Structure formats: C-alpha cells, structure tokens
Amino acid sequence: MIAENKLSISIIILTVFYSVGIVGIGWRLEPDLLSLTPLNLLLSLSVMLWNHENWDRSFFLFLIGSFLIGFGVEVLGVNTGFPFGEYSYGSVLGFKLWETPLMIGINWVMLSYCGGVIANYLISHQNIYIKSGFGALLLLLLDFIMEPVAIHYGFWTWEKPHVPIENYLSWFVIAFLIQILFFSFVNKVNNKAAIFLFILQIAFFGLLSVKL
C-alpha cells in the first residue's frame, strides 16, 4: 500500500511539472520556465530515486559511475569535438564546469536508469548485452526526438547546420556502456515511476517538437 501511494504521488508530481512545462514553453505562456530546467531535472531524478527500493553499495556505484561516464564524455566532447562532433552548451542547463553543465551528468544518470528499468521490464532474455542494447536504443530514440527541441530552445548548439551522424552513433555506444554498468550493478529493478518518467520525457520533447 505504501509503495502504491508513493507511485501515485510520484505520477501526479511528474505529470503536473511536465504538463506545465509543455504548455508554458510550447505555447510561450511563460518563457522564464526554461530557466527552471535544472530544477525540473533534479525533481525528476529525486522522484525516480524515491521509488527505488534497494539502496546498496552496488547501486551507489552505478549512480557514481554513470554520472562520471556521462559527464566525462560530455566534457571531452565540448572541449575537443570528439566523439559527438563540434557543439557547445547554452545557459539553460545551469552551472557549468569545463564548459559542461553538471546537469548533463544528472541527465545521463536519470535516462540510463530509466532505460535499464524498461529493458528489464520488456526483455525476458537474461543476457545483459541484449538488454543493454535495447536500453541504449531507447536512449537513442529519445535523443532523436530531443535534438531539434534542445537546439531550438538553446540547450546546446552545433557547429554544423545539422546534427552530425557521429552524435547518434556515440550516443548509442555511450548509452550501451552505461547500460552494461546498470545490469552489472543494479539489474532487477521494479520502478514504475522510472518507466512513467521516460514516457513523459518522450511526450515532453515530442509535443514541443510539434510546436517548433
């Protein structure tokens, strides 16, 4: 009963925040909402983790490892152009370290966790590489939907007039590596809030892309 109440509260909180974001940003009712993006990411992560049950050493290793991999590769990408291509971050995601928002590391943690939970839910095969590949494909799908919206609203900008193909290839490879980390350290997780959060992310960027 406690778990069900927690899930219901989580769904309400996430639905309200993302709905306000879609309407406020997409219909330009409140442009300043973009400045609350870091708060929204932290709220999303907090709600997701609130529904996680097994807080053991392995889970902390996944959280730390996925943040370091995600943030580290973004620092490399921003400062060298490898592996994603030439790009730079705007001010929407907040405080930067080495020209890279700390929130982008948080985003990698959140999306990687969601992808792993969904892969576990949908893929019955126990091979972690098969599950990791599926989870990475989910993150790649989200990136395809997210890119035009993120560029339009100044999350980041590309040196070229189009998103380079190496961005998508690198996204898949990095997501795959973090998914392997997930299935090595976390594996079986029943977190319906994470599934709902990922669906909301798809809906959020998908609906905003329609308004571009």
ROMIPA-149879 format. One record per residue (C-alpha): x, y, z. Coordinates in Angstrom, 2 decimals, padded with zeros to 5 digits. Example, Ala and Ser with C-alpha at 12.3 -4.5 7.8 and 13.67 -1.06 7.14 Angstrom:
<pts>
xx; yy; zz
012.30; -004.50; 007.80
013.67; -001.06; 007.14
</pts>
This chain:
<pts>
xx; yy; zz
000.00; 000.00; 000.00
002.84; 002.41; 000.86
004.57; 001.65; -002.45
001.33; 002.21; -004.37
000.73; 005.55; -002.64
004.31; 006.59; -003.34
003.87; 005.73; -007.02
000.57; 007.63; -007.25
002.09; 010.72; -005.65
005.10; 010.47; -007.97
002.92; 010.22; -011.08
000.91; 013.28; -010.01
004.03; 015.36; -009.29
005.73; 014.44; -012.56
002.56; 014.92; -014.62
001.97; 018.40; -013.18
005.55; 019.56; -013.71
005.88; 018.24; -017.25
002.42; 019.45; -018.27
003.21; 022.94; -017.03
006.49; 022.78; -018.94
004.85; 021.70; -022.20
002.15; 024.37; -022.05
004.33; 027.16; -020.65
007.25; 026.62; -023.02
005.49; 025.29; -026.12
002.77; 027.92; -026.13
005.15; 030.66; -024.89
002.96; 031.45; -021.90
005.95; 031.67; -019.60
009.36; 031.81; -021.35
011.17; 032.01; -018.00
010.20; 028.38; -017.37
013.29; 027.37; -019.34
015.44; 028.71; -016.51
013.82; 026.10; -014.23
015.18; 023.21; -016.33
017.88; 022.27; -013.75
015.21; 022.23; -011.03
012.99; 020.01; -013.18
015.86; 017.57; -013.78
016.66; 017.40; -010.08
012.98; 016.92; -009.23
012.65; 014.16; -011.82
015.75; 012.40; -010.52
014.57; 012.74; -006.91
011.11; 011.33; -007.63
012.64; 008.46; -009.60
015.10; 007.61; -006.83
012.39; 007.96; -004.17
010.77; 004.92; -005.80
013.98; 002.89; -005.87
013.98; 000.19; -003.21
017.40; -001.41; -002.83
019.95; 001.24; -001.81
023.02; -000.95; -001.57
026.69; -000.40; -002.41
026.24; -001.62; -005.98
023.51; 000.92; -006.63
025.71; 003.77; -005.42
028.48; 002.51; -007.69
026.08; 002.69; -010.63
024.99; 006.24; -009.73
028.57; 007.45; -009.39
029.84; 005.53; -012.39
027.06; 006.63; -014.75
027.48; 010.27; -013.70
031.25; 010.19; -014.22
030.97; 008.47; -017.60
028.16; 010.72; -018.83
029.65; 013.98; -017.57
033.19; 013.00; -018.51
032.38; 012.19; -022.13
030.42; 015.46; -022.43
033.43; 017.42; -021.13
035.56; 015.64; -023.72
033.00; 016.33; -026.43
032.58; 020.03; -025.70
036.30; 020.71; -025.48
037.59; 018.50; -028.32
034.66; 017.75; -030.64
035.11; 014.03; -030.01
033.06; 011.82; -030.00
029.84; 013.74; -030.75
031.06; 016.47; -033.10
031.55; 020.20; -032.55
028.95; 021.65; -030.15
028.58; 023.93; -027.14
026.12; 024.30; -024.28
023.95; 027.34; -023.65
022.82; 028.61; -020.26
019.56; 026.63; -019.97
021.08; 023.67; -018.09
022.69; 025.89; -015.47
026.11; 025.86; -013.83
028.99; 024.66; -015.99
032.28; 023.02; -015.15
034.80; 022.89; -018.00
032.14; 024.41; -020.28
029.81; 021.49; -019.45
026.65; 021.72; -017.29
026.70; 019.44; -014.27
023.04; 018.73; -015.03
024.03; 016.84; -018.18
025.68; 014.24; -015.97
022.49; 014.05; -013.91
020.55; 013.60; -017.13
022.73; 010.66; -018.17
022.13; 009.01; -014.77
018.37; 009.53; -014.95
017.88; 008.38; -018.54
020.24; 005.42; -018.18
018.38; 004.21; -015.11
015.02; 004.59; -016.89
016.34; 002.73; -019.94
017.63; -000.12; -017.81
014.35; -000.47; -015.91
012.31; -000.55; -019.13
014.69; -003.03; -020.77
014.35; -005.28; -017.74
010.58; -004.99; -017.93
010.27; -005.74; -021.65
013.17; -008.11; -022.38
012.94; -011.55; -020.79
016.34; -012.67; -022.07
018.94; -012.70; -019.29
021.91; -011.75; -021.49
022.99; -008.31; -020.24
024.34; -007.31; -023.66
020.95; -007.87; -025.30
019.24; -005.88; -022.55
021.91; -003.19; -022.70
021.46; -002.88; -026.46
017.72; -002.45; -026.07
018.15; 000.13; -023.32
020.66; 002.02; -025.47
018.21; 002.04; -028.37
015.60; 003.62; -026.10
018.01; 006.41; -025.20
018.90; 006.86; -028.86
015.21; 007.19; -029.73
014.85; 009.89; -027.10
017.89; 011.73; -028.45
016.38; 011.78; -031.95
013.22; 013.38; -030.53
015.09; 015.68; -028.16
017.69; 017.18; -030.51
015.55; 019.64; -032.51
013.80; 020.87; -029.35
017.03; 021.26; -027.38
018.66; 023.17; -030.23
015.65; 025.44; -030.75
015.46; 026.41; -027.08
019.19; 026.90; -026.61
020.10; 023.88; -024.53
023.04; 023.41; -026.89
024.11; 024.38; -030.39
026.02; 022.55; -033.12
028.83; 023.99; -035.19
027.29; 022.46; -038.31
023.78; 023.37; -039.52
022.64; 019.81; -038.88
023.22; 017.25; -036.13
026.22; 015.13; -037.17
025.70; 011.39; -037.53
028.55; 010.72; -035.11
026.43; 012.24; -032.36
023.84; 009.49; -032.67
026.43; 006.75; -033.05
028.30; 007.98; -029.98
025.07; 008.34; -028.01
024.29; 004.69; -028.65
027.79; 003.48; -027.74
027.96; 005.50; -024.51
024.39; 004.57; -023.57
025.26; 000.92; -024.22
028.30; 001.11; -021.91
026.27; 002.71; -019.11
023.53; 000.12; -019.60
026.13; -002.60; -019.09
027.05; -000.81; -015.87
023.38; -000.80; -014.89
022.89; -004.51; -015.48
026.19; -005.34; -013.79
025.46; -003.40; -010.60
021.68; -002.91; -010.40
019.95; -005.41; -012.71
016.49; -006.36; -011.37
014.56; -003.20; -010.51
010.81; -002.72; -010.32
010.42; 001.05; -010.52
007.25; 002.02; -012.36
007.93; 005.69; -011.68
011.06; 005.42; -013.86
009.01; 003.92; -016.70
006.44; 006.70; -016.39
009.19; 009.33; -016.29
010.74; 008.07; -019.53
007.33; 008.10; -021.26
006.89; 011.69; -020.03
010.27; 012.62; -021.49
009.20; 011.23; -024.87
005.88; 013.09; -024.65
007.52; 016.32; -023.48
010.05; 016.59; -026.30
007.68; 015.07; -028.84
004.91; 017.60; -028.19
007.36; 020.52; -028.07
008.81; 019.42; -031.41
005.32; 019.70; -032.93
005.19; 023.34; -031.80
008.51; 024.30; -033.42
</pts>
